Amino acid sequence: MQDTKSVFLFLPASFLSKNKALRYPHFRKFMLMRFAIVMAINMQAAVISYYVYQLTHDKLALGIIGLMEVIPAIGFSLFSGHFVDLKEKKGLLIRCFAGYLLLSVCFVLLASDGIKDVMSVKAIVWLVYAGIFLGGALRAFISPSSFALMGLLVPKNLYPNATTWSSTSWQTGAVFGPLIGGFILAFGGFVVSLASVTILEIIGLIALLGIPKQPLLNKSKEPILKSLSEGIRFVFSTQIILATLSLDMFAVLFGGAVALLPVFSDDILNVGEMGYGWLRAAPGIGSVVGLFILSMIPLSKNPGMKLLYSIAGFGITMIIFGYCGYFGTDSLVSIGGFGVSAGFMVGFLMLLLGGMLDAVSVVIRGTVLQVHTPDKMRGRVAAVNTMFISSSNELGAMESGITAKWMGAVPAVVFGGCMTLAVVVVTWLAAPAIRTLRLDKGHDSTEDD
């Protein structure tokens, strides 16, 4: 820990005393790696979604994007956890980064000006879907690998704080990805914005290479089916893990308003690429603000009830966001090349607040997983988490696309928000363990370096 004083000399002692995970240099490199890859993935997702909608002008196409990610997210997660627990985590992550770099080059080619001269729009869209499918397969491995690696970089007594900062790096990347992607898209076009993704992936890879290999904690060569069943059985037999994952899954499933942002930005609020970038970034901005607050005010008292309240609040913000167009779309002022209207301001603020509330859920769920999961099962449990949470994002996008096609974009978002509130009520009744949840179980007294 020789570089601690030089790096954090400018920070208040009270801040460092509450955030001891930041003293570990390998954890800081992990945060940089996580920030870079998440920013790259989110930038790419935002640009690709807008590109597909520009090609098709079909709301259902946005739902298909979600479907193309959810299939590998579920299918490959069944096996990824087994391999993550048996393999060295850094090596797996390096392979995932290499796959993302290759995929980014393919997306650049599909967005190039001359591509429409050699293939039809339908063929381009389906090749984009294929690339999204491959990206979903990579994410099925990168998520449990990252989760397992983080648990090896800090002592167990620092898991809550490390989870907060890991989530902060994730959400910060989720903010800057679509926001900067929107700026580059507006001024440089699809090719330049997609090419920028590769730079971020290289930065993340360099940070990853600075983390040493970690020891294997599970060296048993049990059959893969037995290994998979043990991970699933552990999750379903541990009520608090199952309850938090289920609550988050269904809340995200029905609260998938982000998938319809191309529709809201183009057809309802009329704010174009720049406005789309701001709307796409708003939930992440809110999450970062919420996570920084939580780094100073830990969720140590009644975290279960705070989890329920935050997700209920998230559902309410989605309902109000659905009606943002009714607050007016006439420009009040022009900022950054697009007209800011009352409707845009209401929509942005609701997405911002929704992100802040979601930060509470992210920290509680991540801490529950770290604290209640045995070291030798981290990969498998994280893979099940990927199936629950990551798949719910894509299923939520598909649900939003289908319901928007059927009933319209506004009713679809409002319906999703109402269903999120219903999920909170059902969870409160069906899972009493949520009400008495604690986040300090399982901590040891490992000393800081």
C-alpha positions in Angstrom: 0.0 0.0 0.0 2.9 2.4 -0.6 1.0 4.7 -3.0 -2.0 5.3 -0.7 -0.8 8.6 0.7 0.3 10.1 -2.6 -3.0 9.1 -4.4 -5.4 10.1 -1.7 -3.6 13.0 0.0 -6.2 15.5 -1.2 -9.1 13.5 0.2 -10.5 14.2 3.7 -9.5 11.6 6.4 -13.2 11.1 7.2 -13.8 10.1 3.6 -11.0 7.5 3.5 -12.0 6.1 6.9 -15.4 5.3 5.5 -14.1 4.0 2.1 -11.2 1.7 3.0 -11.6 -0.4 -0.1 -10.1 2.5 -2.1 -6.7 1.9 -0.4 -6.2 -1.3 -2.4 -4.4 -0.5 -5.7 -5.5 -3.6 -7.5 -9.1 -2.8 -6.6 -8.6 0.7 -8.1 -7.4 -0.9 -11.3 -10.4 -3.2 -11.2 -12.7 -0.1 -11.0 -10.9 1.5 -14.0 -11.3 -1.7 -16.0 -15.0 -2.0 -15.0 -15.6 1.7 -15.8 -14.0 1.4 -19.3 -15.8 -1.8 -20.4 -19.2 -0.6 -19.1 -18.8 2.7 -20.7 -17.8 1.0 -24.0 -20.7 -1.4 -23.8 -23.3 1.3 -23.0 -22.0 3.6 -25.7 -22.2 0.8 -28.2 -25.7 -0.2 -27.1 -27.0 3.3 -27.3 -25.6 4.0 -30.7 -26.6 0.6 -32.1 -30.2 1.0 -30.8 -30.5 4.4 -32.5 -28.9 3.0 -35.7 -31.4 0.2 -35.9 -34.4 2.5 -35.2 -33.1 4.9 -37.9 -32.9 2.0 -40.4 -36.3 0.4 -39.5 -38.4 3.0 -37.7 -40.0 0.0 -36.0 -40.6 -0.1 -32.3 -40.6 -3.9 -32.4 -37.0 -3.8 -33.7 -36.0 -2.4 -30.3 -37.6 -5.3 -28.6 -35.8 -7.7 -30.8 -32.5 -6.2 -29.8 -33.4 -7.1 -26.2 -34.3 -10.6 -27.3 -31.0 -11.1 -29.1 -29.2 -10.3 -25.8 -31.4 -12.2 -23.4 -31.1 -15.6 -25.2 -27.3 -15.9 -24.8 -27.4 -14.1 -21.4 -29.6 -17.0 -20.1 -28.2 -19.8 -22.2 -24.5 -19.2 -21.7 -24.9 -18.2 -18.0 -26.0 -21.8 -17.3 -22.4 -22.9 -18.0 -20.3 -19.7 -17.5 -20.4 -19.9 -13.7 -19.0 -23.4 -13.7 -16.0 -22.4 -15.8 -15.4 -19.1 -13.9 -15.2 -21.1 -10.6 -12.6 -23.5 -12.2 -10.6 -21.0 -14.2 -8.3 -18.1 -13.4 -10.5 -15.0 -13.5 -8.0 -12.6 -15.1 -7.4 -14.9 -18.1 -11.1 -15.2 -18.7 -11.6 -11.5 -18.6 -8.8 -10.9 -21.1 -10.5 -13.3 -23.6 -13.8 -11.4 -23.1 -12.1 -8.1 -23.9 -10.5 -9.6 -27.0 -14.0 -10.7 -28.1 -15.5 -7.3 -27.5 -12.7 -5.6 -29.5 -13.4 -7.9 -32.5 -17.2 -7.3 -32.2 -16.7 -3.5 -32.1 -14.8 -3.7 -35.4 -17.7 -5.6 -37.0 -20.2 -3.0 -35.9 -18.0 -0.2 -37.4 -18.1 -2.0 -40.7 -21.9 -2.5 -40.5 -22.4 1.2 -39.9 -20.0 2.4 -42.7 -21.4 4.4 -45.6 -20.7 1.9 -48.3 -22.4 -1.1 -46.6 -25.8 -0.3 -48.0 -24.4 -0.6 -51.5 -23.6 -4.3 -51.0 -26.4 -5.5 -48.8 -30.0 -4.7 -48.0 -31.2 -2.9 -44.9 -32.8 -6.1 -43.7 -29.5 -8.0 -44.0 -27.7 -5.2 -42.1 -30.2 -5.3 -39.3 -30.0 -9.0 -38.9 -26.2 -8.9 -38.9 -26.4 -6.3 -36.1 -28.7 -8.7 -34.3 -26.1 -11.4 -34.7 -23.4 -9.1 -33.2 -25.7 -8.3 -30.3 -26.2 -12.0 -29.7 -22.4 -12.6 -29.6 -22.1 -9.6 -27.2 -24.7 -11.2 -24.9 -22.7 -14.4 -24.9 -19.5 -12.5 -23.9 -21.4 -10.7 -21.1 -22.5 -14.1 -19.7 -18.8 -14.7 -18.9 -17.6 -11.2 -18.1 -20.1 -10.5 -15.4 -19.4 -13.6 -13.1 -15.7 -13.3 -13.8 -15.7 -9.6 -12.6 -17.8 -10.5 -9.6 -15.5 -13.3 -8.6 -12.4 -11.3 -9.2 -13.6 -8.4 -7.0 -14.2 -10.7 -4.1 -10.5 -11.7 -4.2 -9.1 -8.1 -4.2 -10.4 -6.8 -0.9 -11.1 -8.4 2.6 -14.6 -9.6 3.3 -15.2 -6.9 5.9 -14.9 -4.3 3.1 -17.3 -6.0 0.7 -20.2 -3.5 1.3 -17.8 -0.5 0.6 -16.2 -2.3 -2.3 -19.6 -3.1 -3.8 -20.6 0.5 -3.5 -17.5 1.7 -5.4 -17.7 -1.1 -7.9 -21.2 -0.1 -8.6 -20.2 3.5 -8.8 -17.6 2.7 -11.5 -20.2 0.7 -13.3 -22.8 3.4 -13.2 -20.3 6.1 -14.1 -19.5 4.2 -17.2 -23.2 3.7 -17.8 -23.6 7.5 -17.6 -20.7 8.6 -19.8 -21.3 5.8 -22.4 -24.6 7.0 -23.9 -24.0 10.6 -23.1 -20.7 10.8 -24.9 -22.0 8.4 -27.5 -24.9 10.9 -28.2 -22.4 13.8 -28.6 -20.1 11.8 -30.9 -23.2 10.5 -32.8 -24.5 14.0 -33.3 -21.2 15.5 -34.6 -19.4 12.5 -36.0 -22.0 10.0 -37.1 -22.4 6.3 -36.5 -19.0 5.1 -37.6 -16.9 7.5 -35.5 -19.1 6.9 -32.4 -18.8 3.1 -32.8 -15.0 3.3 -33.5 -14.6 5.2 -30.2 -15.8 2.2 -28.4 -12.6 0.3 -29.2 -10.4 3.0 -27.5 -12.3 2.4 -24.2 -12.0 -1.3 -24.5 -8.2 -1.0 -24.9 -8.0 1.2 -21.8 -9.9 -1.4 -19.8 -7.7 -4.1 -21.1 -4.6 -2.2 -20.0 -6.0 -1.8 -16.5 -6.9 -5.5 -16.3 -3.3 -6.4 -17.3 -2.1 -4.5 -14.2 -4.0 -6.9 -11.9 -2.0 -10.0 -10.9 -3.4 -13.5 -11.3 -5.5 -14.6 -8.4 -5.4 -18.1 -6.8 -8.0 -20.7 -7.6 -10.2 -21.4 -4.6 -12.2 -24.3 -6.2 -9.9 -27.0 -7.7 -12.4 -29.8 -7.7 -13.2 -31.4 -11.0 -16.8 -32.2 -10.4 -19.1 -33.0 -13.3 -20.5 -29.9 -15.0 -24.2 -30.8 -14.4 -23.6 -31.3 -10.7 -21.7 -28.1 -10.5 -24.5 -26.2 -12.2 -27.2 -27.7 -10.1 -25.3 -26.8 -6.9 -25.1 -23.1 -7.9 -28.8 -23.0 -8.7 -29.8 -25.0 -5.6 -27.8 -22.6 -3.4 -29.5 -19.5 -4.8 -33.0 -21.0 -4.5 -32.4 -22.4 -1.0 -31.1 -19.1 0.3 -34.2 -17.0 0.8 -32.6 -13.6 1.1 -30.6 -14.0 -2.1 -33.6 -15.4 -4.0 -35.8 -12.6 -2.7 -33.5 -9.7 -3.7 -32.7 -11.2 -7.1 -36.4 -11.8 -7.8 -37.4 -8.4 -6.7 -34.8 -6.7 -8.9 -35.5 -9.0 -11.8 -39.2 -8.2 -12.0 -38.7 -4.5 -11.3 -36.3 -4.2 -14.1 -38.4 -6.4 -16.4 -41.4 -4.1 -16.1 -39.5 -0.9 -15.7 -37.7 -1.0 -19.1 -38.5 2.5 -20.3 -34.9 3.0 -21.5 -35.5 0.6 -24.3 -38.1 3.0 -25.7 -36.0 6.2 -25.5 -35.4 6.3 -29.3 -39.2 6.6 -29.6 -39.6 9.2 -27.0 -36.7 11.3 -28.2 -37.7 11.2 -31.9 -41.5 10.9 -32.0 -42.7 12.3 -28.7 -40.3 14.9 -27.4 -38.6 15.7 -30.7 -35.1 16.2 -29.3 -33.0 14.2 -31.8 -29.7 12.6 -31.2 -28.4 15.0 -28.6 -31.5 14.8 -26.5 -31.5 11.1 -26.8 -28.0 11.0 -25.4 -29.0 13.0 -22.4 -32.1 10.9 -21.8 -30.1 7.7 -22.1 -27.5 9.0 -19.7 -30.0 10.4 -17.1 -30.6 7.1 -15.1 -26.8 6.6 -14.9 -26.2 10.1 -13.7 -28.8 9.6 -11.0 -27.2 6.3 -10.0 -23.8 7.9 -9.7 -25.2 10.6 -7.5 -27.0 8.0 -5.4 -23.9 5.8 -5.1 -21.7 8.7 -4.0 -24.2 9.5 -1.3 -24.3 5.9 -0.2 -20.5 5.8 0.0 -20.8 8.3 2.9 -24.1 7.1 4.3 -24.1 3.3 4.3 -27.3 1.3 4.1 -26.8 -0.3 7.5 -30.2 0.3 9.1 -33.3 -1.5 7.7 -31.8 -2.1 4.3 -34.6 -4.5 3.3 -37.4 -1.9 3.7 -35.2 0.7 2.0 -34.9 -1.7 -0.9 -38.7 -2.1 -1.2 -39.2 1.7 -0.9 -36.6 2.5 -3.5 -38.1 0.1 -6.1 -41.6 1.4 -5.4 -40.2 4.9 -6.0 -38.6 3.7 -9.2 -42.0 2.5 -10.5 -43.6 5.8 -9.7 -40.9 7.7 -11.7 -41.5 5.4 -14.7 -45.2 6.2 -14.6 -44.6 10.0 -14.5 -41.9 9.6 -17.2 -44.5 7.9 -19.5 -46.6 11.1 -19.4 -43.7 13.5 -19.9 -44.9 14.4 -23.4 -48.1 15.8 -21.9 -46.2 18.5 -20.1 -45.4 20.2 -23.4 -43.0 19.7 -26.2 -42.6 23.3 -27.3 -39.0 24.5 -26.9 -38.4 26.7 -23.9 -34.6 27.2 -24.6 -32.1 25.7 -27.0 -29.1 23.9 -25.4 -26.4 22.0 -27.3 -28.3 21.9 -30.5 -31.7 20.7 -29.3 -34.8 22.4 -27.9 -35.4 21.9 -24.2 -39.1 21.7 -23.4 -41.0 21.2 -20.2 -41.7 17.6 -21.3 -38.0 16.9 -21.8 -37.2 18.4 -18.4 -39.8 16.3 -16.6 -38.7 13.1 -18.5 -35.0 13.8 -17.7 -35.7 14.5 -14.0 -37.8 11.3 -13.7 -35.1 9.2 -15.3 -32.5 10.9 -13.0 -34.5 10.2 -9.9 -35.2 6.6 -11.0 -31.4 6.1 -11.3 -30.9 7.4 -7.8 -33.5 5.0 -6.4 -32.0 2.2 -8.5 -28.6 2.8 -6.9 -30.0 1.7 -3.5 -31.1 -1.6 -5.1 -27.8 -2.1 -6.8 -25.8 -1.8 -3.6 -28.0 -3.9 -1.5 -28.3 -6.7 -4.0 -24.5 -6.7 -4.7 -23.6 -6.7 -1.0 -26.1 -9.5 -0.3 -24.4 -11.6 -3.0 -20.9 -10.9 -1.8 -21.7 -11.5 1.9 -23.8 -14.6 1.6 -21.9 -16.4 -1.2 -19.1 -18.9 -0.3 -15.8 -18.1 -2.1 -15.8 -21.4 -4.1 -19.2 -20.7 -5.5 -18.8 -17.1 -6.5 -18.8 -17.8 -10.3 -21.9 -19.9 -10.3 -23.9 -17.6 -8.0 -22.8 -14.6 -10.1 -23.9 -16.5 -13.2 -27.3 -17.1 -11.8 -27.4 -13.4 -10.9 -26.6 -12.6 -14.6 -29.5 -14.8 -15.6 -31.8 -13.0 -13.2 -30.7 -9.4 -13.7 -29.0 -9.1 -17.0 -31.7 -11.2 -18.7 -34.4 -9.0 -17.1 -32.9 -5.9 -18.8 -33.2 -7.5 -22.2 -36.5 -9.2 -21.5 -37.7 -5.8 -20.2 -36.6 -4.3 -23.5 -38.4 -7.0 -25.4 -41.5 -6.5 -23.2 -41.4 -2.7 -23.8 -41.0 -3.2 -27.5 -43.9 -5.6 -27.7 -46.3 -3.6 -25.5 -45.3 -0.4 -27.3 -46.1 -2.0 -30.6 -49.5 -3.2 -29.2 -50.7 -0.3 -27.1 -48.3 2.6 -27.9 -45.1 3.9 -26.2 -46.8 5.9 -23.4 -49.2 3.3 -22.2 -46.4 0.7 -22.3 -44.2 2.7 -20.0 -47.1 3.5 -17.6 -48.1 -0.1 -17.6 -44.6 -1.2 -16.7 -44.4 1.3 -13.8 -47.7 0.0 -12.4 -46.5 -3.6 -12.6 -43.3 -2.6 -10.8 -45.4 -1.4 -7.9 -47.3 -4.6 -7.9 -44.1 -6.6 -7.7 -43.0 -4.6 -4.6 -46.3 -5.5 -2.9 -46.1 -9.2 -3.7 -42.5 -9.4 -2.5 -43.3 -7.7 0.8 -46.0 -10.2 1.4 -44.2 -13.3 0.1 -40.6 -12.8 1.3 -40.6 -11.7 5.0 -36.8 -12.2 5.1 -36.5 -8.9 3.1 -38.0 -7.0 6.1 -35.2 -8.2 8.5 -32.3 -8.1 6.1 -28.9 -7.4 7.4 -25.7 -6.5 5.4 -23.1 -7.4 8.0 -23.5 -11.2 8.1 -20.4 -13.1 7.2 -17.9 -10.3 7.6 -14.6 -11.3 9.0 -12.0 -9.3 10.8 -9.3 -9.4 8.1 -6.9 -6.5 8.6 -6.2 -3.9 6.0 -2.9 -4.0 4.2 
